[in-house]
Amino acid sequence: MNNFARALSKLSQVGITMVVTIGMCFFIGKWIDKKLGTDIIFLSIFTILGIGAAFRNLYVLVMLDFKKEEKKEEKQRELLGHKKIEK
């Protein structure tokens, strides 16, 4: 897979993950407010939780991709005969 397709895949994965997470929390909060007869208390709380969860998922996806790239670079260095760099 070329770099453009890989980047497009990651971008769509991030976008879909964020929209679904925030949307689910929004509608759960709206549903609870409707059931309890409150204004927008739970809608606000769950929307904020959804935004936090979406950014947490974004962080996890980025870190997994970063670690995958590090392993790939380390493997290339080993193939070229370079020593492992200790941190």
ChimeraX attribute file (.defattr): number of C-alpha atoms within 10 A of each C-alpha:
attribute: neighborCount
match mode: 1-to-1
recipient: residues
	/A:1	5
	/A:2	6
	/A:3	8
	/A:4	9
	/A:5	10
	/A:6	10
	/A:7	11
	/A:8	11
	/A:9	12
	/A:10	15
	/A:11	12
	/A:12	11
	/A:13	13
	/A:14	18
	/A:15	13
	/A:16	12
	/A:17	17
	/A:18	20
	/A:19	13
	/A:20	13
	/A:21	19
	/A:22	21
	/A:23	16
	/A:24	14
	/A:25	22
	/A:26	21
	/A:27	15
	/A:28	16
	/A:29	22
	/A:30	20
	/A:31	14
	/A:32	16
	/A:33	17
	/A:34	14
	/A:35	9
	/A:36	9
	/A:37	9
	/A:38	12
	/A:39	11
	/A:40	14
	/A:41	12
	/A:42	21
	/A:43	21
	/A:44	16
	/A:45	13
	/A:46	22
	/A:47	21
	/A:48	15
	/A:49	16
	/A:50	22
	/A:51	18
	/A:52	15
	/A:53	17
	/A:54	21
	/A:55	16
	/A:56	13
	/A:57	16
	/A:58	17
	/A:59	13
	/A:60	12
	/A:61	14
	/A:62	14
	/A:63	12
	/A:64	12
	/A:65	13
	/A:66	12
	/A:67	11
	/A:68	12
	/A:69	12
	/A:70	12
	/A:71	12
	/A:72	12
	/A:73	12
	/A:74	16
	/A:75	14
	/A:76	12
	/A:77	14
	/A:78	12
	/A:79	9
	/A:80	9
	/A:81	9
	/A:82	11
	/A:83	9
	/A:84	10
	/A:85	7
	/A:86	4
	/A:87	3
